[in-house]
Amino acid sequence: MGSEKYKRCFEPLTIKGVTFKNRIVCTPHIHAWGSRGLVTAEQAAEYERIAAGGPAIVTLGNCAVNMKECSDEVSQIDLSQEPVLLGLNVLRERVNRWGCQISAQINYAGRNAWYPGSVFYAPSPIPSPGELERAAAEGRRPRVPIELTKEKIIEIEDLYIGGAIKLKRAGFKVIQLHCAHNNLIGQFFSPISNHRTDEYGCDTYENRTRFVMNILRGIRKACGNDLIIDIRMSGEDKLPNALTVDEAVEISKIMEPYCDIFTISNAFHMAPPSIAGKMSLGMYLPQIPLVDYTWKFKNALKKAKITFTTCVMNLDNAEQLLESGVCDFVGMFRPFLADPDIVKKSARGKIDDINFCIRCEYHNRFIFHQPIGCAVNPLVGHSLEFPYGKLPQIDEPKKLMIVGGGPAGMQAAVTARKRGFDVVLYEAKDRLGGALYWAQELPFKREIEKYTNYIIRQVEASGAEIKLGVKATPETVAAENPDFLFIAIGGDYTKPPIKGIDGPNVCYSYEADAGEVELGDEIVIIGGGLVGMESAMYFARDCGKKVTVIDAAPQAVCAMACKSNYAAFLQWMDEGGADYKLIYDAAITEIKDGSVVFFQGGRMQEIKADNVLVATGMRPKIEEIDSFRHTLPETDVYILGYNCVNGTIGDATNAAFDIAAHVF
């Protein structure tokens, strides 16, 4: 059984009379499901779905002690209002029914507060480094936080204590005090944010911890010693002249007599984009990167338990960590989005059935005021609509034809089969997967391969009829005579109309990524979006090539296209000694044998290039799409995604699921 393989993971642990059934924790994160500070039915359903999958603890993330003045999230739970108790009780009961404990993270954002209407309090009137950079980029003055008076400090201490009281009244046996990521408590800890000269200043550890110790003593007095207190602690701020790991350890030793668990994290909310690489948790970084300094806490603390977190992606990671002795619990979040049953399936030995997280950061949709989602599990966010993943069955037999076996086509096939459709899927190539194969070619994107293999297995096991190596046509549709037609044929890679673009020294970036082209020492990449920058990082940092990226758009547009990874790319290339150059607002006029000519800044320029890689995106196959539009009644023909061209795996799978789960 899987539990034999993961003996340490499934070893119970008792703290203060509360027995945790295993060592796996679903760590806190923003779900974007709260409303006006209250728990919603959607939120309760999402947390219960994770609890049903088998973790010992599920943690409700980033609950504000008073949303009116410290909110840094669109949909936080507000612990200052009495009506929140009903929703908290409902949430606790639904999580507890699965033998899972629920915790809640208590927080005051301080100078990180940004939500409209929030007041901007902090230990000292110092804008965060991120605020300084953003203000400069936006051409405005930085927002300066209001320095906390001693009276206001005491008021906020009482808010923390009041939040803990509410959680205990709601039946919570575990709470988490958010001291990490330079939120308000962490702002008192760190010399980068605390310049006070009074008894709350940074001159001594006693003064740095005065604020948090007043809170801890107050919680113990009000809630008793049986309440389990977990501390989310940054191992370091990852900024110059800020909190170091050795300082964080000393601070933790002071807090330990009042605490039971320390969850070790790192980095800094509202940090400048220029240090984002140190905070990124994406696929470009190794798994479980925080082992070394988590050991410092484990060795220094006498009784408190340690929860390891950050880039734990599976129970193999967890077992390794627990076996090493660096921690007592292992926390992860994104793997529960990808497959909420990851713990249950691991216990049952069904590893091949696990839909592993690919660390693509698609879940961060909340940044754009969208509910949380998952690239490889489109059921995320639909737990209320489809409890436990159960989809509505069709009333009578119906046939669905799908053209295209990429991520959208495969997701549609699996979803439709679960609803009872008779599905036939046509794929022109001799294998399923589509663009997933190109997406996984670079070494730091190998985690996509797990998803590719998983979804192909799901399609094959679904009972769908799969026709590989057969290009569907309108005549094929007529012969199949389906009730519905899904067109999921993807797009064509584009080449801009540049003189010399079809020369022998030019190829698509994905061809180079796959090793299909022998490259020289100097490379020019056309396109500074996500695909181009990934190729640039690989060839410059990992292969030692001299790389120049050229884009017609401004730098800000290219950075936005790279989402949260742009600054990280630059940092990783700099730290890796890469030889690279980025050229924006430039129009390439000609590609020669050995060079590229471009116009920028009012003058023509030329640089050496042994090879030119094209990474300028894709365009829809309009003519082919149009040929299918009228093969059935037009209301029964669906184009998956945005004109069959989806920017990410998540866009493709979620669009396909949304149609396949509802079509009738």
C-alpha positions as CSV (number, residue, x, y, z in Angstrom):
1,M,0.0,0.0,0.0
2,G,1.0,3.6,-0.5
3,S,1.0,4.1,3.3
4,E,3.9,1.6,3.5
5,K,5.9,3.8,1.1
6,Y,5.0,6.9,3.1
7,K,5.3,5.7,6.7
8,R,6.3,9.0,8.1
9,C,3.7,10.9,6.3
10,F,0.9,8.8,7.8
11,E,2.3,8.7,11.3
12,P,-0.2,10.4,13.7
13,L,0.9,13.2,16.0
14,T,-0.8,14.5,19.1
15,I,-0.4,18.0,20.4
16,K,-2.3,19.2,23.5
17,G,-4.8,16.4,23.2
18,V,-5.5,17.0,19.5
19,T,-4.5,14.1,17.3
20,F,-3.5,14.9,13.8
21,K,-4.1,11.8,11.6
22,N,-1.0,12.4,9.4
23,R,1.7,14.9,8.8
24,I,0.4,16.7,5.7
25,V,-0.9,20.3,6.0
26,C,-2.8,22.3,3.4
27,T,-1.1,25.6,3.9
28,P,-2.9,29.0,3.7
29,H,-3.5,30.8,0.5
30,I,-5.9,33.3,-1.1
31,H,-8.9,31.6,-2.5
32,A,-10.8,34.8,-3.4
33,W,-14.2,33.4,-2.3
34,G,-15.0,35.5,0.7
35,S,-17.6,38.3,0.5
36,R,-17.8,41.4,2.6
37,G,-15.5,39.7,5.1
38,L,-17.8,36.6,5.5
39,V,-17.3,33.0,4.6
40,T,-19.3,32.1,1.5
41,A,-20.9,28.8,0.4
42,E,-18.3,28.6,-2.4
43,Q,-15.4,29.0,0.1
44,A,-16.8,26.3,2.4
45,A,-17.2,23.9,-0.4
46,E,-13.7,24.5,-1.7
47,Y,-12.1,23.9,1.7
48,E,-14.2,20.8,2.4
49,R,-13.2,19.3,-0.9
50,I,-9.5,19.6,0.1
51,A,-10.3,18.2,3.5
52,A,-12.0,15.2,2.0
53,G,-8.8,14.3,0.2
54,G,-7.0,13.4,3.4
55,P,-4.7,16.1,4.9
56,A,-4.4,16.5,8.7
57,I,-4.9,20.3,8.7
58,V,-6.4,22.8,6.3
59,T,-5.6,26.4,6.9
60,L,-7.8,29.3,6.0
61,G,-5.5,32.0,4.6
62,N,-5.0,35.6,5.5
63,C,-7.9,36.5,7.8
64,A,-7.9,40.2,8.6
65,V,-8.2,41.4,12.1
66,N,-10.1,44.4,10.8
67,M,-10.7,44.7,7.0
68,K,-11.5,48.4,7.3
69,E,-7.9,49.3,7.9
70,C,-5.6,46.5,7.0
71,S,-6.9,44.7,3.9
72,D,-4.5,43.4,1.3
73,E,-6.9,41.1,-0.4
74,V,-10.2,41.4,-2.3
75,S,-12.0,38.7,-0.4
76,Q,-10.5,38.3,3.1
77,I,-12.4,36.9,6.1
78,D,-12.9,39.8,8.6
79,L,-12.4,38.6,12.2
80,S,-13.5,41.9,13.6
81,Q,-17.2,41.4,12.9
82,E,-19.6,39.2,14.9
83,P,-21.5,37.8,11.9
84,V,-18.4,36.0,10.7
85,L,-18.9,33.3,13.4
86,L,-21.7,31.5,11.6
87,G,-19.6,31.0,8.5
88,L,-16.6,29.9,10.5
89,N,-18.7,27.3,12.3
90,V,-20.1,26.0,9.1
91,L,-16.6,25.8,7.6
92,R,-15.1,24.1,10.7
93,E,-17.9,21.5,10.8
94,R,-17.5,20.7,7.1
95,V,-13.7,20.3,7.4
96,N,-13.9,18.3,10.7
97,R,-16.3,15.8,9.2
98,W,-13.3,14.3,7.3
99,G,-11.2,13.9,10.4
100,C,-9.3,17.0,9.4
101,Q,-8.5,20.0,11.7
102,I,-9.0,23.5,10.5
103,S,-6.7,26.4,11.2
104,A,-7.0,30.1,10.3
105,Q,-4.2,32.6,9.6
106,I,-4.7,35.8,11.6
107,N,-3.1,38.9,9.9
108,Y,-2.8,42.7,9.8
109,A,-1.2,43.8,6.6
110,G,0.3,47.1,7.9
111,R,2.2,48.9,5.2
112,N,1.3,46.1,2.8
113,A,-2.3,47.1,2.9
114,W,-3.5,48.2,-0.5
115,Y,-7.2,47.4,-0.9
116,P,-9.2,50.6,-1.6
117,G,-10.3,52.1,1.7
118,S,-7.6,50.5,3.8
119,V,-5.7,52.8,6.2
120,F,-1.9,52.5,5.9
121,Y,-0.5,51.9,9.4
122,A,3.1,50.7,10.1
123,P,5.7,50.7,12.8
124,S,7.5,53.5,10.9
125,P,6.5,55.8,8.1
126,I,8.6,53.9,5.5
127,P,7.1,52.8,2.2
128,S,7.8,49.2,1.2
129,P,10.6,48.7,-1.4
130,G,7.9,47.4,-3.8
131,E,5.8,50.5,-3.3
132,L,8.9,52.7,-4.1
133,E,9.5,50.9,-7.4
134,R,5.9,50.8,-8.4
135,A,5.4,54.5,-7.7
136,A,8.4,55.3,-9.8
137,A,7.2,53.1,-12.6
138,E,3.7,54.8,-12.5
139,G,5.0,58.3,-12.2
140,R,3.5,59.0,-8.8
141,R,4.5,59.7,-5.2
142,P,4.9,56.7,-3.0
143,R,2.2,56.1,-0.4
144,V,3.7,56.7,3.0
145,P,2.2,54.7,5.9
146,I,1.0,56.3,9.1
147,E,3.4,55.7,12.0
148,L,1.7,53.7,14.7
149,T,1.1,55.5,18.0
150,K,1.5,53.4,21.2
151,E,-2.3,53.7,21.7
152,K,-2.9,52.4,18.2
153,I,-0.5,49.5,18.8
154,I,-2.4,48.5,21.8
155,E,-5.7,48.7,19.8
156,I,-4.3,46.4,17.1
157,E,-2.9,44.0,19.7
158,D,-6.5,43.7,21.0
159,L,-7.7,43.1,17.4
160,Y,-5.4,40.1,17.1
161,I,-6.5,38.7,20.4
162,G,-10.2,39.3,19.5
163,G,-9.7,37.4,16.3
164,A,-8.2,34.4,18.1
165,I,-11.2,34.5,20.5
166,K,-13.7,34.4,17.6
167,L,-11.9,31.4,16.1
168,K,-11.9,29.5,19.4
169,R,-15.6,30.3,19.8
170,A,-16.2,28.8,16.3
171,G,-14.6,25.6,17.5
172,F,-11.1,26.0,15.9
173,K,-8.5,24.0,17.8
174,V,-5.6,25.5,15.8
175,I,-4.8,29.1,14.8
176,Q,-1.9,30.6,12.9
177,L,-0.4,33.9,13.7
178,H,1.0,35.5,10.5
179,C,4.4,36.8,11.4
180,A,5.9,36.2,7.9
181,H,6.4,38.1,4.7
182,N,6.8,41.5,6.4
183,N,3.2,41.8,7.4
184,L,2.7,44.0,10.4
185,I,4.2,41.6,13.0
186,G,7.1,41.0,10.7
187,Q,7.4,44.7,10.1
188,F,8.3,45.1,13.8
189,F,10.8,42.3,13.5
190,S,12.7,43.8,10.5
191,P,15.2,46.7,10.6
192,I,14.1,47.6,7.0
193,S,10.6,48.5,8.2
194,N,11.1,49.4,11.9
195,H,13.1,52.5,12.6
196,R,11.4,53.2,16.0
197,T,13.5,54.4,18.9
198,D,11.0,53.5,21.7
199,E,10.3,50.2,23.4
200,Y,8.9,48.8,20.1
201,G,12.1,49.5,18.1
202,C,14.7,47.2,16.6
203,D,17.6,47.9,19.0
204,T,17.0,44.7,21.0
205,Y,15.2,41.4,20.4
206,E,13.0,42.2,23.4
207,N,11.8,45.4,21.7
208,R,11.4,43.8,18.3
209,T,9.1,41.1,19.8
210,R,7.2,43.3,22.3
211,F,4.2,43.6,19.9
212,V,3.9,39.9,19.1
213,M,4.6,38.9,22.7
214,N,1.8,41.1,24.0
215,I,-0.5,39.4,21.4
216,L,0.6,35.9,22.4
217,R,0.2,36.5,26.1
218,G,-3.2,38.0,25.4
219,I,-4.3,35.1,23.3
220,R,-3.1,32.6,26.0
221,K,-4.9,34.5,28.7
222,A,-8.2,34.8,26.7
223,C,-8.2,31.4,25.0
224,G,-6.3,29.1,27.4
225,N,-3.3,26.8,26.9
226,D,-5.3,24.2,25.0
227,L,-5.5,26.3,21.9
228,I,-2.7,25.3,19.5
229,I,-0.8,28.3,18.2
230,D,1.1,28.0,14.9
231,I,3.5,30.8,13.9
232,R,4.1,31.5,10.2
233,M,7.6,32.8,10.2
234,S,9.8,34.1,7.4
235,G,13.3,32.5,7.5
236,E,14.5,35.8,6.1
237,D,13.2,38.8,4.3
238,K,15.5,38.3,1.2
239,L,16.3,42.0,1.1
240,P,19.5,43.9,1.9
241,N,19.6,45.2,5.5
242,A,16.5,43.4,6.4
243,L,15.6,40.4,8.7
244,T,18.2,37.6,8.5
245,V,17.7,34.0,9.2
246,D,19.8,34.1,12.3
247,E,17.7,37.0,13.6
248,A,14.5,35.2,12.8
249,V,15.7,32.2,14.7
250,E,16.4,34.3,17.8
251,I,13.0,35.9,17.6
252,S,11.4,32.5,17.3
253,K,13.2,31.3,20.4
254,I,11.6,34.2,22.3
255,M,8.1,33.3,21.0
256,E,8.4,29.6,21.5
257,P,7.1,29.3,25.2
258,Y,3.8,30.5,23.9
259,C,3.6,28.6,20.7
260,D,3.3,25.0,19.5
261,I,4.2,25.0,15.8
262,F,6.4,27.1,13.6
263,T,5.7,27.1,9.8
264,I,8.8,28.3,8.1
265,S,8.5,30.4,5.0
266,N,10.5,33.1,3.4
267,A,10.5,36.4,1.5
268,F,8.6,39.6,1.6
269,H,5.2,40.8,0.5
270,M,5.3,44.0,-1.5
271,A,8.9,43.3,-2.3
272,P,10.3,45.1,-5.4
273,P,10.0,43.3,-8.7
274,S,13.8,43.3,-8.9
275,I,14.0,40.6,-6.2
276,A,11.0,38.6,-7.3
277,G,13.2,35.7,-8.3
278,K,14.0,35.0,-4.7
279,M,10.2,34.7,-4.0
280,S,9.0,32.9,-7.1
281,L,7.7,29.4,-6.5
282,G,7.4,28.5,-10.2
283,M,8.6,25.5,-12.2
284,Y,11.9,27.2,-12.9
285,L,13.2,26.6,-9.3
286,P,14.1,23.3,-7.6
287,Q,11.5,21.6,-5.4
288,I,11.8,22.0,-1.5
289,P,14.4,24.8,-1.7
290,L,14.2,25.9,2.0
291,V,15.8,22.9,3.7
292,D,19.0,24.5,4.9
293,Y,17.6,27.3,6.9
294,T,14.6,25.3,8.1
295,W,17.2,23.2,9.9
296,K,18.3,26.3,11.8
297,F,14.8,26.6,13.4
298,K,14.6,22.9,14.0
299,N,17.9,22.8,15.8
300,A,17.3,26.0,17.8
301,L,13.7,25.4,19.1
302,K,13.3,23.1,22.0
303,K,9.7,21.9,22.0
304,A,7.8,23.5,19.2
305,K,7.0,21.4,16.1
306,I,8.2,22.5,12.7
307,T,6.1,22.7,9.5
308,F,8.2,22.7,6.3
309,T,6.6,24.5,3.4
310,T,7.5,26.0,-0.1
311,C,7.6,24.0,-3.3
312,V,6.6,20.7,-1.7
313,M,4.9,19.0,-4.7
314,N,4.2,15.4,-3.6
315,L,4.4,12.9,-0.8
316,D,7.8,11.7,-2.0
317,N,9.1,15.2,-1.1
318,A,7.2,15.0,2.2
319,E,8.5,11.6,3.2
320,Q,12.0,12.7,2.4
321,L,11.7,15.8,4.6
322,L,10.1,13.9,7.5
323,E,12.6,11.1,7.3
324,S,15.5,13.7,7.4
325,G,14.1,15.1,10.7
326,V,14.0,18.7,9.5
327,C,10.3,19.0,10.3
328,D,7.3,17.4,12.0
329,F,4.6,18.5,9.4
330,V,4.9,19.1,5.7
331,G,2.8,21.9,4.2
332,M,1.8,22.3,0.6
333,F,-1.0,24.1,-1.2
334,R,-0.8,24.0,-5.0
335,P,-0.7,20.1,-5.2
336,F,-4.2,20.2,-3.5
337,L,-5.5,22.3,-6.3
338,A,-4.1,20.1,-9.0
339,D,-5.5,17.0,-7.2
340,P,-7.4,17.4,-3.9
341,D,-7.1,13.6,-3.4
342,I,-3.3,13.5,-3.6
343,V,-3.0,12.3,0.0
344,K,-5.8,9.7,-0.4
345,K,-4.4,8.4,-3.7
346,S,-0.9,8.2,-2.2
347,A,-2.2,6.2,0.7
348,R,-4.0,3.8,-1.6
349,G,-0.9,3.4,-3.8
350,K,-2.6,4.9,-6.9
351,I,0.3,7.2,-7.8
352,D,-0.4,7.0,-11.6
353,D,-3.9,8.5,-10.9
354,I,-2.5,11.6,-9.2
355,N,-2.8,14.8,-11.2
356,F,0.5,16.5,-10.1
357,C,0.9,20.3,-10.0
358,I,3.1,21.7,-12.7
359,R,4.0,24.9,-10.8
360,C,2.7,27.2,-13.6
361,E,1.3,29.9,-11.2
362,Y,-2.1,29.8,-13.0
363,H,-3.7,29.8,-9.5
364,N,-2.6,33.4,-9.0
365,R,-5.6,34.6,-11.0
366,F,-6.8,36.4,-7.8
367,I,-4.3,39.1,-8.6
368,F,-6.6,40.1,-11.4
369,H,-9.7,39.9,-9.2
370,Q,-10.6,36.4,-10.5
371,P,-11.4,33.4,-8.4
372,I,-8.6,31.0,-7.8
373,G,-8.2,28.3,-10.5
374,C,-5.8,25.5,-11.6
375,A,-4.3,24.9,-15.0
376,V,-4.5,21.1,-14.8
377,N,-7.6,20.7,-12.7
378,P,-10.5,22.9,-13.9
379,L,-12.8,21.7,-11.2
380,V,-11.1,24.2,-8.8
381,G,-13.6,26.9,-8.0
382,H,-16.5,24.6,-8.9
383,S,-16.9,22.6,-5.7
384,L,-20.3,24.1,-4.9
385,E,-21.5,23.6,-8.5
386,F,-20.1,20.1,-8.8
387,P,-19.7,18.6,-5.3
388,Y,-16.8,16.2,-5.0
389,G,-16.3,16.5,-8.8
390,K,-19.5,14.9,-9.7
391,L,-20.7,16.2,-13.1
392,P,-24.4,16.3,-14.3
393,Q,-25.3,13.3,-16.5
394,I,-27.0,13.9,-19.8
395,D,-30.6,12.8,-20.1
396,E,-30.3,10.8,-23.3
397,P,-27.5,9.3,-25.4
398,K,-25.7,11.9,-27.3
399,K,-22.6,11.9,-29.5
400,L,-19.7,14.4,-29.3
401,M,-17.0,14.8,-31.9
402,I,-13.8,16.5,-30.9
403,V,-11.3,17.7,-33.5
404,G,-7.9,18.1,-31.9
405,G,-6.1,16.1,-29.2
406,G,-4.2,18.9,-27.4
407,P,-4.9,19.9,-23.8
408,A,-8.3,21.4,-24.7
409,G,-9.5,18.5,-26.8
410,M,-8.3,16.0,-24.2
411,Q,-9.9,17.8,-21.3
412,A,-13.2,18.1,-23.2
413,A,-13.1,14.3,-24.0
414,V,-12.5,13.4,-20.3
415,T,-15.2,15.8,-19.1
416,A,-17.8,14.7,-21.6
417,R,-17.3,11.0,-21.0
418,K,-17.9,11.6,-17.3
419,R,-21.2,13.1,-18.2
420,G,-22.2,10.1,-20.4
421,F,-21.5,11.4,-23.9
422,D,-20.4,9.0,-26.6
423,V,-17.1,10.7,-27.6
424,V,-14.9,10.4,-30.7
425,L,-11.7,12.4,-30.8
426,Y,-9.7,13.0,-34.0
427,E,-6.1,14.0,-33.9
428,A,-4.1,14.6,-37.1
429,K,-0.8,13.6,-35.5
430,D,0.0,10.1,-34.4
431,R,-0.1,11.0,-30.7
432,L,-2.2,12.9,-28.3
433,G,-0.8,15.9,-26.5
434,G,-0.5,18.7,-29.0
435,A,1.6,21.7,-27.9
436,L,2.2,20.1,-24.5
437,Y,5.2,18.3,-26.0
438,W,6.8,21.5,-27.0
439,A,5.9,23.1,-23.7
440,Q,7.9,20.5,-21.7
441,E,11.1,20.5,-23.8
442,L,13.2,22.8,-21.7
443,P,14.8,21.1,-18.6
444,F,13.2,23.4,-16.1
445,K,9.7,22.7,-17.5
446,R,9.8,18.9,-17.2
447,E,7.0,18.9,-14.6
448,I,4.6,19.5,-17.6
449,E,5.5,16.0,-18.8
450,K,3.8,14.5,-15.7
451,Y,0.6,16.3,-16.7
452,T,0.9,15.3,-20.3
453,N,1.2,11.6,-19.4
454,Y,-1.6,11.9,-16.8
455,I,-4.2,13.5,-19.1
456,I,-3.4,11.1,-22.0
457,R,-4.0,8.2,-19.5
458,Q,-7.3,9.8,-18.5
459,V,-8.4,10.1,-22.1
460,E,-7.4,6.5,-22.9
461,A,-9.2,5.2,-19.8
462,S,-12.3,7.3,-20.4
463,G,-13.7,5.1,-23.1
464,A,-13.6,7.8,-25.7
465,E,-12.9,6.5,-29.3
466,I,-9.5,8.0,-30.3
467,K,-8.5,8.3,-34.0
468,L,-4.9,9.2,-34.3
469,G,-3.2,10.2,-37.5
470,V,-6.5,11.1,-39.1
471,K,-7.1,14.7,-40.1
472,A,-10.8,15.5,-39.7
473,T,-12.7,17.4,-42.4
474,P,-16.2,18.6,-42.9
475,E,-16.9,15.3,-44.7
476,T,-15.7,13.4,-41.5
477,V,-18.2,15.3,-39.5
478,A,-20.9,14.3,-41.9
479,A,-19.9,10.7,-41.7
480,E,-19.8,10.7,-37.8
481,N,-23.1,12.6,-37.6
482,P,-22.5,13.8,-34.0
483,D,-24.9,15.8,-31.9
484,F,-22.1,18.3,-31.0
485,L,-18.8,19.3,-32.5
486,F,-15.9,20.7,-30.5
487,I,-13.1,22.3,-32.6
488,A,-9.8,22.3,-30.6
489,I,-7.2,22.5,-33.4
490,G,-4.9,25.0,-31.8
491,G,-3.1,27.6,-33.9
492,D,-0.2,28.1,-36.2
493,Y,3.1,29.5,-35.1
494,T,3.6,32.9,-36.6
495,K,6.6,34.4,-38.4
496,P,6.6,38.2,-38.8
497,P,7.0,39.6,-42.4
498,I,10.7,40.3,-42.2
499,K,13.1,40.1,-45.1
500,G,15.1,36.9,-44.7
501,I,12.7,35.3,-42.2
502,D,12.6,32.0,-44.2
503,G,16.4,31.7,-44.3
504,P,18.3,28.6,-43.1
505,N,19.5,30.3,-40.0
506,V,15.9,31.0,-38.8
507,C,13.7,28.6,-36.8
508,Y,10.9,28.6,-34.2
509,S,12.1,28.8,-30.6
510,Y,10.3,25.5,-29.8
511,E,12.4,23.7,-32.4
512,A,15.6,25.0,-30.8
513,D,14.3,24.2,-27.3
514,A,13.7,20.6,-28.5
515,G,17.3,20.3,-29.8
516,E,16.1,19.9,-33.4
517,V,18.4,22.7,-34.6
518,E,22.2,23.0,-34.2
519,L,22.9,26.5,-32.8
520,G,25.9,28.7,-33.0
521,D,27.3,30.9,-30.2
522,E,25.3,34.0,-30.8
523,I,21.5,33.9,-30.9
524,V,18.9,36.5,-31.6
525,I,15.3,35.8,-30.3
526,I,12.5,37.7,-31.9
527,G,9.8,38.1,-29.2
528,G,10.2,39.1,-25.5
529,G,7.2,37.4,-24.1
530,L,7.1,34.3,-21.9
531,V,8.2,31.9,-24.6
532,G,11.0,34.0,-25.8
533,M,12.3,34.8,-22.3
534,E,12.2,31.1,-21.3
535,S,14.3,30.2,-24.4
536,A,16.6,33.2,-23.6
537,M,17.2,32.0,-20.0
538,Y,17.9,28.4,-21.1
539,F,20.3,29.2,-23.9
540,A,22.1,32.1,-22.2
541,R,22.3,30.8,-18.6
542,D,22.3,27.0,-19.1
543,C,24.0,26.7,-22.5
544,G,26.4,29.6,-22.3
545,K,25.2,31.2,-25.6
546,K,25.3,35.0,-26.2
547,V,21.6,35.9,-26.5
548,T,19.8,39.0,-27.6
549,V,16.1,39.4,-27.3
550,I,14.4,41.9,-29.6
551,D,10.7,43.0,-29.4
552,A,8.8,45.7,-31.1
553,A,6.8,46.4,-27.9
554,P,7.9,48.5,-24.9
555,Q,9.6,46.7,-22.0
556,A,6.5,47.1,-19.8
557,V,4.3,45.2,-22.3
558,C,6.8,42.3,-22.5
559,A,7.1,42.2,-18.7
560,M,3.4,41.9,-18.4
561,A,3.3,39.1,-21.0
562,C,5.8,37.2,-18.7
563,K,3.3,37.6,-15.8
564,S,5.1,37.4,-12.4
565,N,8.2,35.8,-13.9
566,Y,9.9,38.6,-15.8
567,A,12.0,40.0,-13.0
568,A,12.8,36.5,-11.9
569,F,14.1,35.7,-15.4
570,L,16.5,38.7,-15.3
571,Q,17.7,37.8,-11.8
572,W,18.3,34.2,-12.6
573,M,20.3,35.1,-15.7
574,D,22.3,37.7,-13.9
575,E,23.1,35.3,-11.0
576,G,23.9,32.5,-13.5
577,G,26.4,34.7,-15.4
578,A,24.4,34.8,-18.6
579,D,25.5,36.9,-21.5
580,Y,22.3,38.5,-22.7
581,K,20.8,41.7,-23.9
582,L,17.2,42.9,-24.2
583,I,16.2,45.4,-26.9
584,Y,12.7,46.9,-26.9
585,D,10.7,49.3,-29.1
586,A,12.7,47.9,-32.0
587,A,11.6,46.9,-35.5
588,I,13.6,44.2,-37.2
589,T,14.0,45.1,-40.9
590,E,16.1,42.2,-42.2
591,I,17.7,38.9,-41.2
592,K,21.0,38.3,-43.0
593,D,23.3,35.3,-43.0
594,G,25.1,36.0,-39.8
595,S,23.4,39.2,-38.6
596,V,20.1,40.9,-37.8
597,V,19.3,44.5,-38.9
598,F,16.8,46.5,-36.7
599,F,15.6,50.1,-36.3
600,Q,15.5,51.6,-32.8
601,G,15.8,55.0,-31.4
602,G,15.8,56.8,-34.7
603,R,18.7,54.8,-36.3
604,M,19.4,51.6,-38.1
605,Q,21.5,49.0,-36.2
606,E,23.0,45.6,-36.9
607,I,24.1,42.8,-34.6
608,K,25.7,39.5,-35.1
609,A,23.5,36.4,-35.1
610,D,24.5,32.8,-35.9
611,N,20.8,31.8,-35.5
612,V,17.5,33.6,-35.2
613,L,14.7,32.1,-33.1
614,V,11.1,33.2,-33.6
615,A,8.9,33.4,-30.5
616,T,6.1,35.7,-31.7
617,G,3.1,33.7,-30.7
618,M,0.4,31.9,-32.6
619,R,-2.6,32.8,-34.7
620,P,-5.9,31.0,-35.1
621,K,-6.5,28.7,-38.1
622,I,-9.3,30.8,-39.3
623,E,-10.0,29.0,-42.6
624,E,-10.0,25.6,-41.1
625,I,-12.2,26.7,-38.2
626,D,-14.6,28.3,-40.6
627,S,-14.8,25.1,-42.7
628,F,-16.4,23.4,-39.7
629,R,-18.7,26.1,-38.5
630,H,-21.8,25.0,-40.5
631,T,-21.4,21.2,-40.5
632,L,-24.0,21.0,-37.8
633,P,-26.6,23.4,-36.5
634,E,-24.5,26.4,-35.6
635,T,-25.5,26.3,-32.0
636,D,-24.1,22.9,-31.6
637,V,-20.6,23.7,-32.9
638,Y,-18.2,25.0,-30.2
639,I,-14.7,26.5,-30.6
640,L,-12.6,25.7,-27.5
641,G,-10.7,28.6,-26.1
642,Y,-10.1,31.9,-27.7
643,N,-10.3,31.1,-31.4
644,C,-8.5,27.9,-30.7
645,V,-5.5,29.7,-29.5
646,N,-5.0,29.7,-25.7
647,G,-2.1,31.5,-24.2
648,T,-1.5,28.9,-21.4
649,I,-2.4,25.3,-20.6
650,G,-4.8,26.7,-18.0
651,D,-6.7,28.8,-20.5
652,A,-7.1,25.7,-22.8
653,T,-8.2,23.2,-20.1
654,N,-10.5,25.5,-18.2
655,A,-12.3,26.8,-21.4
656,A,-12.7,23.2,-22.6
657,F,-14.0,22.0,-19.2
658,D,-16.4,24.9,-19.0
659,I,-18.1,24.0,-22.3
660,A,-18.0,20.2,-21.9
661,A,-19.4,20.3,-18.3
662,H,-22.4,22.4,-19.3
663,V,-23.3,21.7,-22.9
664,F,-26.8,20.1,-23.5
